[in-house]
Amino acid sequence: MAASRAAARFSNSGDHASLKPLLRVTNLKVSIPAGPHHWVHPLKGVTFQVASGEAVGLLGESGAGKTTIARSLLRLHPASTQVEGVIEFDGIPLLSQEEKALRAVRGDKVSLVHQDSSVLNPVRRVGEQLVDVLRAHRPWSREMCRQRAFSLLQQMDLRPVTRIYSAYPHQLSGGEQQRIVVAQALICRPSLVIADEPTASVDRDTASQILRLLKYNKENFGNSIILISHDVDVLAQVADTIMVMYAGRIVESGPIERVLNQPTHPYTRTLLRCADLTKLELRRRNTRSQLPTITENLSESTATQPTCDAKVHGAEHTAVVDMRGCRTNLRAIGSELRARESEVRNSPWLLQATGLSKSYVLGPRWGRKPLINALDNVTIALPRGKTVAVIGRSGAGKTTLATCLALLEEPDAGEIIFDGRSVRSLDRVSRRAVRRKIQIIFQDSVAALSPRLTATQLVEEPLQIRRSMPAQQRAQVAGKLLEQVGLARDTYMRRPHELSGGQRQRVAIARSLALNPSLLILDEPFVGLDSPIRNQIVNLLLELQTSLKLAYLYISHDLDLVQYFADITLTLDNGRLITSADIRACSN
């Protein structure tokens, strides 16, 4: 398997079993209130330990309890959450510590790289936020803290450093914000770093850089790492051991080479096989067959064995898939994409944007103000019923393009024509009607969803605002959409903070589909989703595109999925758009 070869290639060979445990977790149980007389149990008795200098990978589907573990270790749950069990860090029982003692541990001894950038303070410059962490735990001068922050920003390849240091979070791209979150967690060189999907929203070069920095800190400062990821290849680059989670329990753990090469639990075998079959199918460019998903869940007693619903040509469910020979022929890709582009040019356009430019001003209100050209004379056309993908490094301007096309930001220059009508010449009421036809799924689901509404209410809200159907019918539509994106019924009444990152993203996708849009803008929509759930939603989006003639603008760093999903691919670089005639395959 590809995952097995990745483990053999990247993982360290040190034996950590005999080292002194830095972290010991025993029978950890977490219960969250989800309504009157109803509790949800995301953790149902988790026991593990992490040795000094050890990197532990945590693998599992969205909603398995991985982020709940991360938050429990630092007691970041709301006061209404019940936590039982034992958490010992360096001999200190964390669950019994007072809040003041915990503040001395958080950020200094144990740090958390959050899954999203909502942890950044929107009214403070990012450099000041890095300095704040240091000054809270080190008796250093402000200048010494500033120098450490500048040095770390350079290591994260956030340039120019002066601009990044002085910027507010909203003035940075999603990938740049995520790197600031990583820098904030590493700046005090803690003994234990808990990294929750640290590479999910960044391009591959930046992801490799973040992983190298995590490994550098581990090897040079002896810190331990708990790395949470849906990507087996990411875990294989850093982790010494791996734990596999399912339904709030750790179902398998051990050295990463053994678990990935010889998994013993049926869930682990299915999860890894589903990932391998997905990679194989994504490399098939002559068809868009259904991507494999997990069709059966394990029962509490693990009596029911899950299977990977792999509709891959010539592959039986019991076959061992050999991933060798799956390299992409770039010349063949180029010929196929040129044929697709020729077909698309003859299709009627749903949206055309010409000469779009957008600049942002950085710095204070006085003095010279540096300009950031997020978009520079960009021209793009989206045909009905087709998918146009936009790729590029973090900070290239992809999200700015998305918000301008969704009519959420006004471009400085340029024209947008939607369904044959010039948008900029429309009055307020007509623009609102156009907005209903253009829906966007944001990269940061935490910021996009109201924290006061339940999952069902979030999906119902657009229908309620439009007043297009009675309450009972709205609830039925919301339930159907939540079911289509793979959410269990016990999550329907939860609020965003009570959901995992992947569950929140699925709520955002269901919400965007509620108004039956003509154009769906997908800004990294699969961030935080494991392979089976991502495949399920990709299959759903393709089915909807076929039946409803939806157009998609798909923004992503996942080149394999872009190659599978898109009809035309465009590349953004420093705000300028370059048409690409081929898609480079994933470098596996």
N, C-alpha and C positions, 0 to 999 in steps of 0.2 A: 504494500500500500504506500501511497505517497506520504501519508502521515508517518508511517514507520520509517521510511528513508529519511524524512526530515529529522526525526528523533535521533537516528543514528548519526546524522551529519552534524547536528548542532549541540546536542545536550552534553553537559559536563559529566565526567565519569567518577567524580568524587563520591565517597561513601559518607553520607551524613547521618546514618542511623545511630552511630556511636557518639555523636556530638551532643553537648548539653543543650536541652531544649531552651530556646529563647521565649517561645510562646507555647502555652499548653491550654487547649480547649477541651473541656470534658462535658459531655451530655448537654450541649447548648440547645435550648428550646426558646423559640420566640413566638409570641401570640399577639396579633394585631386586631383591635376591635373593628368590625366591618358592619356595624348596624346594631340595633337592639338585640341583645341576647345572642349575638353571633360573633364568633371569633375566627380569624384566619391564622393558620399555623405554618408560616413559611419555613421554619426550621423545626425539625422533629427529633432532636437528639443527635447533635453533631459532635464528634470527638476526633481531634487530630492534634498534631504538634509540629512546630517549625523549629529547626535547629539554628544555631548561630551560623551565619554565612550561607544558609540554604535558600534556594529559590524554589518555591512551590507553585505549581500551576493549578488553577481551578477551572475545570471544564464542565459544561452542562448547558441545557437548553434555557432559554429565557423563562424566568419565573421559577427556576429550580431552587433559588435561595442564595445565590452567590453574593449578590450585593448586600443581602441581609446579613451575611457573615461579616462582610467588610464594615458595615455600619455598627454591628454589635460589638466588634472588638474595641471601638472607640466610644461606645455608648452614645451614638448619635440618633437614636430613635426618639420619637415623641414620648412625652411623659405617660401617655395612655398605653404604651406598648409594654407587655410583660415579658421579661427575660429571665430565664432560669438556667442553672448550670454553673460552671466554673470557667473563668478566663484568667489565666495567670501570665503576666508578662514580666520576664526576668525576676520571677518569684513574687511579684506584686499582684494581689487579687483585684483586678480592675473593676469588677461588678460591685464591690463593697466600698470603693473609694469615693470620697467627697468630690464635688464638682471642682473645687479649687485644685485638688491634687491631680485630677484628670487633665486640667488645663496645662499643667506642667509636662504631661506626657504627650498630649496631642501636638503634632507638628515638630516636636523636638526628639522624642524617643520613638514614637510611632506616627507615621504620616499616611494620609490617604490621597491617592490620585483619583479624583471623582470622575465618573463616567461622562459628565457634561460640565460645561463652563459656567453654569448658573451659580457656582460657588464664588465667582469673582464679584467684588463690590462694584456696581455700575457707576458710582460717583467718585471713585478714587482711581488714580492712574495706576497702571499695572506695576510699574517700578516701585511705587510707594507701598503697594500690597506685598511685594517681596521683602522690602525693608521692614515692614511691620512684623512679619514672621520672625525675622532675625532678632529684632530689638525686643521681642517678647521673651526670647529664650537666651540671648547672649548679652553680656555687659559691654557691648561694643559701641563705638561712636557711630553716628549716622553716616559719616564718610566711609568707614570700614564696611558697614552694611551695604552701602551703595556700590562699592567696588566689588563685593562678592556678588551682588545682583547683576552687575554689568558682565562679570566673568561668566556667570551661569547662562545669561541670555546669549552670549557668544557661543557657548557650548551647544545651545539649542538651535543655533543657526538662525536666530531671530535678528535680522538686519534690515536697515541700519539700527544699531543698538540704541542710539539716542532717541530715535523716533519711537521705537517700541517701548522704551522705558517711560516716555512721556505720554503715551497714548492711553485713552480710556478703553475698557473692554469692547464697547460697541464699535470702536474704530479699527478693530482687528478682525481678520477673517476667522472662521470657525477653527481652522487648523492652527492658526497662531494663538488663539485663545486656549486651545487644548495644550499647547506647549507651555503656556504660562502656568496652567494648572499643574503640569508636571514639574516645572521649575519651582513652584511654591512648595511642593511636597519634598523636593530634594535639597532645598537650600540649607537646611540645618543638618544635613547628613544624618538622618535618623537611623536607629538600629534596625527598624522594621519599616519597609515601604509596602503598603497595600495599593496595588495599581489595578483599578477597576476599568477595564477596556481602554487603556491609555492610547492605543493606536487606531481606535475605531473610526475617527473622523478626519484622519490625515492621509496624505498621499504616501506612496510606498517608500520614497526616499526619506521623508520625515519620520515614518514609522520605524524604519531601520535605525535612524539616528536616535530616536527615543529608546529603543531596545538596547542599542550600544551604550547609551548613557546609563541605563539601569544596570547593565552588566559591569560597566566601568566602576560604578559606585560599589557594587557587590565585591568585585575583585580587589579594589584598592582601599576600601574603608570597612570591608567585612560585614556590611549590613545584610539582613535577610529580606527576601521579597516574597509576597504573595501576589501572583499575577493572575488576574481574572480575564479570561478571553474566550470567545467563541471560536477563534481561529487556532487550530491545532498547530499550524506552522509557526505562529507567533509564540505559543507556549514552548515549542521544541527549541527555539532559539535561546531561551533564557532558563527554563525550568530544569531542576535536577530531579524532582519528583512531581507527580501529578495526582490530583484528586478529582474524581468524576462525581458530579452531583445529579440527583434525580429526586424531585418531589420533596425537597427539604432534608434529604439524607445523603451522606457520602456512600455510594454503592461500590466504589472501587478506588484503590489508591496504591501507589508503589512507584518504583523508579520509572522514569518516563519511557525508557527504551522498552521495558517489559510491558507496560500498560498499552503502549501504542503498537507493539509488535505482537503481543500475545494477550489480548484482553480476555478476562475470564467472565465478566458479567454480561448478560445478554444486551443490556442497554448500551454499554460501552461499545460492544461489537457493532451494534446497529448504528450508533451515532458516527463512529469512524467510517463505517462502510458507506453510509449516506453521504458523508463529506467527499469520499473518494469518487463515488458515482456522480456526484454533482460536478466535480472537476472534469470528469470525462465528458459529461453531457455539455458543459459550457464550451468545450473545445470543438463541438460538432457545429459547423457553420452552415450546413446545408439544410438544417431543419430546426424547428423550435418545438421539440417534443416536451412533454411535461417533465419538469425537474423532479428528482426523487424527494419524497417526504417520508416521515415516520407515520405509519398508518395505525398502529396500535400502541397504547400506553401500558406501562407496567402497572400491575395491581399493587396494593400495599404489601402483599406477601410475595411479590415478584413472581407470581405463578404464571402470569401471561407474558409471553415473550414478544417484544416489539419487532416489527419487520420494516424494512426500508422499501417503500413503494417505488421501485426504480423502473420507470418505463424507458429503459435504455436499450437501444437496438442490439439484440444478440446477447444480452446479459441476463442470466438467470438470477433469481434471488439468492441462491446458494453459491453462486460463482465468486471466485476471488478475482477482483478486477486488477489487472496489471496496468499501471499508469504509464509505463514506459512507451515510448513511441507516440506520445501525445503532443509533441512539439508542433508549433503552428508553422505552416508554410506561408510566409508573409506575402509572396507573390500571389498565391491563391486567394488570400484574404483581400488583397487590393483589387483583383479582378471581380470578386463577388460584390464588394462594396460599391465599385463603380457601376455595376449592373443595378444594384439597389438604388443608387443615386439617380440613375437614368429613369428608373420607374417612378421615383418620387417626384422628379421634376415635372412629370406629366400629370401629377395629381393637383387638385385645387388646394390653395394655401388656406389654412385656418388663421395663422398669424404671421405677419411680416413686420420686422423691425429694421429700420435703416438708420445708420449714422448715430447710434446711441452712444452718448458720452455722459459720464458721471464722475464728479470729483468731490473729495471730502477735504475739509480744512482741519488741520491738527493744530494743537497748541492753544494758548490763551487768547482772549478776545482782543488783546492789544499786541502791538509789535508785528514783526514779520510772521506770516502764517504759512507753513509748508503745505503744499497741495499733494494729495494722493489721487492719482488718476486711476480710479477703479475700473472704468470702462473708457475706451478710447476708439470712437468711430466704429462701433460694432454693428454689423448687419447680419441678421439671422432670419430664416423662414421655416415655419413648421407646417407640414402638410397634414391634412385630416387623416386620422387613423394610423399615423406613423409615429415613430419614436426618434427624436433627435437627442443625442447624448452630448454633453459638454464635459470635457475633462481638462485637467490642468493642476498645477501645484497649488498648495494652500496659499491664499492671498492673491490668486490670479484674477479674481473678480467674478467668480462663478455665482456666488450668492447675490451679489449686487445685480447681476444680469437677471437672476430669478425674480428679485423683488421689483425691479423695474417692469418686467414683463407681466407680473401679477398686479400691476398698478398700485403697489404699496409704496413705491417711491417715484418721484418725478425726475426723469432724466434731465440733465442740463441742456442737452440737445438731442435731436433725432425725432423720428416718427414711428408710431406703433399703429399698425392697421390690424384689427381683429374682425374676422368674418366680413371683410370688405368695407369696414367703417373705420375712419381715423379716430383713434381714442382721444387724442389731445383736443379735438374739436367738440367733444361731447359735453353736454351739461352734466350736472352732478347726479341727477336721477338716472340718466342713461349710462354713466360710468359705473354706477352701482349695479345696474343690470348686467353689465359686461363682467364685473368682478365676480358675480355669481357663476359665470361660465368658466372662470379661470380659478382653480383652486391650487394651493401650494402646500406641500408637506415640508415643514421646516426641519433643519438638521438637529436643532435643539428642542426636543419635545417638552422639556420642563418649562421653558420660557413660552412655548406656544399654547399650553393648556392651562386653563384657569384652575388654581389649586382648590377652589371652593366647590367645584362640580364633580359629580361622579362620572364614571366612564359612559354610562348611558346618557346622562344629561349633556355631556360634552358632544356626543354624536347627535342628540336631539336638538341642540341649541340652534344650528343653522336653519333647521326646518321650522323651529318655533319663531325665529326672527322673520322668516319669509312668510309665515302664516299660511302655509300651503296645505296643511292637513290637520285633522283633529288630534288631540293628545294621545288617544289610544293607538291610532295608526302610526304616530311618530314613534311611540315606544316599540311597536312591532318592527318598524324599519330599522331603528337603532339596534335592536337585538339581532336582527338578521345580518346587519353589517358587521357587528362585533363577532358574530359566529363565523362569518366569512373570513375574517382576518385571523382566526385561530385563537380567540380568547375564550377561556373557560367561563361558565356562567357565574362562578363565585367571584369573578373580578368585576362584574358589571356595576356593582354598587360601590366600588372602591374609588377613592380620589387619587389623583396622580402620584402623591407622595407615598401611597400605599401600594403602588405598582412597581414592578421592575422596569429597568430602562427599555427592554424589548417590548414589554406590555404597553408602556406609554406610547411607544412608537406605533404600535398596532392601533391604539385608540386614535392617534393622529391620522393614520391612513383611513380608518373607517369614517372619521369626521369629514375628511376631504371628499369622500365619495357620496356623502349624504345628499348633495344638491345636484347630482348627475351632471358634473361639469363636462364641457367640451374639450378643455385643456387641463391636464394635471401636471403641475411642475413638481418634480421629485428631487428635492435637495438632500442628497445622501439619505434616502428614506429607509435604508436597511441597516443603519448604524445601530448596534446593540442587539441585532437579531442573530440567532444561531442559524446554521445552514438549513435544517429542515423547515423552520418557520419562514425564513427568507424565501425558500423555494416555493412554499405554499402561497405566499403573497405575490411572488413573481408570476406563478401560474394563474392566480386570480386576475392580476393586472392584464396579462395577455388575453385571457378569456374576455374580460370587459372591453379591451381594445377591439377584439374581433366582433363582438356583438353590438357594441355601442359606437364604434368608429371613433374612439377617444384618441386624442393626440397627447403624447407625453414629451416633456422636456426633462431629461434625466441627467442629473448632475451626480457624478460619482468619481471615486478614486479606484474602484474595483474594475480593472481593465478586462478581466475575464467576463464579468457580468455585462459590461458595456458591449463587448464583442457579441454576446449572445442576444442582448435585449434591443440593441439600437439598429435603426436603418441607416442613419447618417451620424457620423461622429465629428465633432468640432473640438478644437483645442484652444483654450484661452491661455495667454501668456502676458503678464503685466498689463492686463486690460485690453489686449488686442486679440482678435479672433482669427484663427488660422484653420482653414478647412483641411481635414485629414482624409486621405483616400484609403487609408488602411488603419487597422487597429493592431497594435503590438500585443502579442500574447503575454500572458503572465509568465514571469521568469521563474518557473518552477523546474 
